[in-house]
């Protein structure tokens, strides 16, 4: 799989990464997690993303591929209040304790990146959460500091000198951050992870989506209907045409280094790998999709979904 220098981290990351939210929230069995993660590593995927607040995700990842730690770039997130840790949300005490907890859960002596997880703009500007991560970086517990979120807060974070990595929503149905966040990220040479790169399979009936993901999928589904896209008309055919179109669109955006997929299905993982290996979409197709988004959203009310 193609790899790119991950912004100013200079780590060569794969175009496709793994997002660990579903394996936590959906209670995926360990054997399946182990199978998927080892499949991905074997096929060249080398970025693993999780969060302290995803139930059991950090532990499951460590159990699956902790013995292969040198083969991947490891990202987690912090800031939300956790019942087993001291401190209030976004406090230095909580963030410091969360970093330590993540190191234990992930069975490692360092994280490559710790991201502030959907930190509100006013909290980010206050500075305490960022200062706590900088202190953890200086102690060697994390290598780089980053931010995960959307819209104005993500654009602000991307402009901060201490931030090295941004994770933000970018997909066929979530394009606001292409204009708002990516230009700042490119200017500051940040590593960029695109979350929800296939828009939670927005072409499907959202009521068929599992658990909490139905709530994420519904706005995307409604947007996609208004955009009136047709993969075949854009030159993408086959049983997985929608997934290929969506993933390749996200990977076509200048400044996006990796798109993280949260699949719990090994077959879907293989399908996404095959799509990513085809590379970006033709420029003309990207232009049509961008125009469809603008036309369906004339008042620009479709902000990035946090």
N, C-alpha and C positions, 0 to 999 in steps of 0.2 A: 504494500500500500504506500502511496505517495506520502512523503513527510515534508514538513515545512518548519523553518526556525520559528519558535513560538514567541514572537515579539522579542523584547529585550531580555527574556530568559535565555534565548538562543538554544533552547532544547528542541531537537527535531521531533515534533509531534505528528502523529498520523492525522489524516483528514477526518477520520471517524474516531470518536471517543465513546466511552461508556458512561452513562448516567445512572447512578445508583438509587434514585428515588423509588422507582417501581418495585425493586426487589425488597425494599423495606416496607413500603405502604401496602403492598399486595400480599405480603407474607409468603413470598416464593420459597419453596423448599431448598435447602442447602445444596442438594445434589444437582438441581437444575442450575443454580447460580454458579456452581463450580464448573459445570459443563460449558455454560455460556462464556464465562470469563476466560477460561483456558482456550476455548475456540477463538475468541477475539485476539488474545495475545499471540496465538499460533499463526493467525492470519495478518499480523502486523499492527493491530490496534495497540497503541501504547499510552493512552491517556485514560485514567480512571477518575471519575468525579463522584463524590458523595457528599454527605452533610451530617453533622452531629445530630440534627433533628430528625433524620430519616430513621424510623425505628428498626434497629438491628442491622442496618445497611453496612456500617463500617465493620462490624464484627464478621458479617457474612463474606464481605470482600476479602478480609484478612484470612479467613478460614479457607477460601477458595484459591487465592493466589499469593498469599503472604510469602510463600517460599520462592516466589518469582519477583520479589520486590524490585530488584535491580532492572527489571525489564519495562517498567512503566513509570509515567509521571503521575504523581498522586495528588489529587485536589480534594479538599474538604471545605466545609463552610461552618460559620459560627455566628453567635450573637443572640439567638433566640433563647429565652429562658428555658432551662432544663430542670426538671423537678429534683434530680439527684445532685445538682451542683449549687454552690453558693453564689450569691450575687443576683442583682436584677438584670433584666434584658439590657444588653449593650454596655454593661459596666465592665470596667477593667478586670474586676475579680472574676466575673462570669467568663469572660473571653479567655483569660489566663487558665482557668480551670478546664474550659472546654478544649483548649489546645492539648492539655495534658491527657484528658479523657480520650481524645481522638488518637493520640499517639499509642495509648494502651489498646484501644479497640482495634486499631489498624496494625498493631504488632510491628511498629517501626520506630526508629529513633528520630525521624524527621518527616515532615510533610513538604512536598515540593511547593504547594501553594495552600494558604488558608484564605478563604474569601469571607468578607462580611456579607451575611446572607439576608438580602432584601432590607438593608438598613435604610430607614427613611432619611430624606435629604437633611432635615434639621438636625437629626442625631449625628449624621455623618459630618456635618459642618462643626458640630460641637467638639469633635476631635478625640474623645476618650477611646472609642472603639479602635480607631486607626492606631492610636498611640500604643494600645495594648498589643496589637499585632506586630508593630514595629519592634517592640521590646522582645517579643517571642522570636522574631527574626534575628535580632542581635544576639540572642541566646543560642542560636543554631537549631531551634526546634522547628522552624519553618524556613524555607529558602526565599520565598517571595510572598508579598502581600497583594491581595486582590479584592475585588468587589463583584458581587452577583446581584443583579437587579435590572431595572428598566427605566426608560424615560429620563426625566431631568436629573434624577439622582445618579443614574449610571453615567450620564454625560458629565456631570460634575466630578464624579469619582475618576473618570478617565483622564481628567485634567490635573489630577494630583500627582506630584512628583514621586511619591512613595508607592503608588499603585503600579503593579507590573502586569496584572491580568484582569480582564473583564469577562464576566459571563452574563449574557443578555439574550432575550428572546428575539429570534430572527427566523422567519419562515414565510411561506407563500401567503399566509393569512395574518402575519404579524411583521409588518415592514417598517414601522415607525422608527425603530432603532437603527435601521440602515442609514437613515438621514440624520438622526440625532446623535447617536453614540459612535458609530463607526468612523466618521471623519476625525473625531477627537482621538480615538484609539489609534488610528493610522498615524496621525501627527506625532503622537507620543510613543509610537512603536510598541504598543501593548500586545500581549498575547490575548486573543479573543476566542472564547468558547461560545458557540451558538447553542442555546438550550431550546428544547421543543422544536427541533429543526424540521420535523414533518407535521407540525401543527396538530399534534395528538390525533393523527389520522382523521383530519377534519372532513374528509369526503365520506366517511361512514356515519351512520346514524349514531349520534352521541349517546343515546340511551343504551347502546351496546358496549360502551366503554366501561372498563372495570373501575369500581370504587370511586375515589376522589377524581379520577380523570374524566368522568362525564362532565363535571363542572368546568374543567378547563376546555374540553372539546366543544361545548355548546357555542360559545362566542365565535370560535374559529369556524365551526360548521356554518353558522349564519353568515359570516363574512364570505366564506368560499362560495356559497350559493349566489350571493350578490355579484361576485366577481365573474361568474359564468365562464369558468375555464374548462377546457377539454384537452386532456393529455394527448389524445390522438391528433387533434388539430395543431398541437404544438410539436408533433413529431415523436412522441413517446408512446409506445404501444406495449401490449403484453399484460399478463395478469397482475403485475406489480407496477403498472404504469404510474399510478398516482404517487406511490411511495418514492419511486425513482425521480419523478418530476419535482416533488417537494424537496427531497434531500439534495438533489443536484442544484436546485435553485439557491438553497441556503449556502452551499459550498461555492457558488458562483460569486458571492458578494466579496468585494475587495476588502481585505482586512480580517476576514474570518479564517481562522487557522484550523479549527476543528469543530465538528458538529457532534454533540453527544446524544446518543440513542439510549433509551431506557428500556429496551426490550427484555422480556422474560421468556422469549421463545427462541431457541437456537436456530430454527429455520428463518425466522425474521432477521436474526443477526446476519446470517449468510446473505440474505437478500439485500440488506443494507450495505454490506461490504461490497457486493457486486455493483450496486448503484454508485457508491462512492468511487470505486475504481474507474468508472467511466469518465470522471472528471466533471468540470463545470458544463453547464448548458451553453449552447450557442448564444452569442450576445443578443441576437434578434429575439430569441425566445425569452430571455431574461427581461428584455425591454417590454415585451407584450405583457408579461406577468406583472411587472411594475406598473404599467399603465392601467391594467385591469384593477389593481388595488386602488389607484388614485381615482379612477372613474367611479368605483363603487363607494368611495369614501370621500365625497367632495368637501365635506367640512373638516376633514382630518381629525375626526373624533376617535378613530381606531388607534388607541395608544398601545404601547407594549404591555402585554399581559404579565403581571408579576407572579 
